[in-house]
Each structure stands twice: as C-alpha cells, then as structure tokens.
Amino acid sequence: VRTMQHPGGLTVGGHLGVIAVLLLCTLLHTGVAYGDPARRELPLWHPRHARRGVTDNDKRSFQQLRAFHDTDLYLPHEHTRKSPSSKLEVVEKPQAAEPNAALDAVNSGIPDECRAVPNMDLDGPAVSWGLSFRKDSAAECCEACMQHKKQPNQPGDCNSWVWCPEAVCWSPDIWNHTLGECWLKIQDDINSPKINHQGEFSVKFRSEHKTAPLRTPWVAGVIERG
C-alpha cells in the first residue's frame, strides 16, 4: 500500500499527531485537562494567565476581581460563600424588675418580733375589719396586733396581721382592698399559720383568675403573745 506523504517529508498521519500533541500540551498548561484544581482556582491576574497575553480591558477586569479577592468577597466556585463576619449583634435590653411594694415594706424597717413576710396573705378569724381599720405602715399594723386585747365577742388575742402596701391589693373576694388596710387575725398555731396565698401565683391560678397580678401583694406576719 502506498502512503500519502507531504512534500516536506511528513505523512498526513504525522501532521495529525503533531497537532494532537500541541493541543494536549495547551490543555495541560491551562489546567483544563484532568480537572487540575490547583490550576483551575488560580486568580485571573496570576502570572500564568498573563503569559497568554491580555488586553487593556482584561487588565481592568483583573484589577476589579483582585479588589474583590482582597476583600474576601471573591471565592472559587467550588467553595460555599461565607456569611459576613461583620453582622451587627442585636443586644436585648434587660427587663427592669417589676416593682414589689410588699418587699419594699418589709425592707423599710419592721421589728423582728413581727416576723414579716413579703407577698403573703394569711387566713384566720379577723378581730379587726381591715376595710375600715387602716395603718400607715406594716410596722404600725404589727404594733396594733401586739396591743390588741380580746373583746367579749372575739375568739382570742391577735397573733397575726396582714397589711396592704399597694394602691390596690388583689384578693379573690368581692371587696376592693386598698392601701393601708390592716387585718388583725388569730392563728391556732403561729408556727403553722393558715396561708391563703404566698409568692407568685401559678399560671393555672392566673388563667382561672384573669385579674390576678403576678404575685401576692400583701405583707403578713405572726407574733408570739405571752
């Protein structure tokens, strides 16, 4: 069989082989062949790209891309974009504690023998009707209990007291209790007094009593009678 030969000495097959080798070298140089990530991720302004020759427009584009790269906004397409690290953090303002008049009343100075407890409402037979019997402070209400003497129609001497320190002191009854009410009462055992309410009302209680405040508003205490 006769082989076709170029006048310069190369066959047609030889020409094709040379062209294939040159094409392969070009692909390897640009990093396209075999998906070489080290070459593919090079920035466009890298000298390896520059050797291919760029125009003035390309140079301006490269400068813009470099500016993005320097500000950490440019990322290779294989990576996931990071969230900006300069987010403004929202700082919640701490909520101010709710006023507690009962606690303030106890801290204002009450004799130890009054055994005052803030946010407590005691039960028991009353020897004074608080709606009409009023005192200016918890200490005065306690003092009134100490000075109380049993009356003929009363079961005994006062040994517990309840005072209202707020403009309105909530209670689950029909009365409108207001500032200064002083209820003098009797406990069968002062070491185990009958407590109506103490501390914060439960969620269940407040759901059943829609007008109830967060906590018991009263101040109460017991005294030991000689």
Number of C-alpha atoms within 10 A of each C-alpha: 3 4 8 10 12 11 7 6 8 11 14 12 12 13 11 11 12 10 11 12 10 11 12 12 11 13 13 14 14 15 16 14 14 8 12 13 11 8 16 14 13 14 17 17 16 11 11 14 15 13 8 8 9 12 9 8 9 14 14 11 14 17 14 11 16 18 13 13 14 9 8 12 13 14 14 12 8 8 7 8 12 9 7 8 6 6 7 6 6 6 6 6 6 6 6 6 6 7 8 15 18 25 17 13 22 21 11 11 11 17 12 8 13 22 16 26 19 23 22 22 23 24 17 16 17 17 22 19 13 19 15 11 13 19 20 14 21 30 19 16 26 31 18 18 27 21 10 16 13 12 10 7 7 14 13 17 19 28 23 29 33 27 33 31 27 18 11 15 20 19 18 10 7 6 10 11 17 17 18 25 26 29 29 29 23 24 22 12 11 15 10 9 17 15 12 13 17 18 15 15 16 11 10 8 11 15 11 10 12 8 11 17 14 13 18 22 27 30 26 28 23 28 21 14 10 3
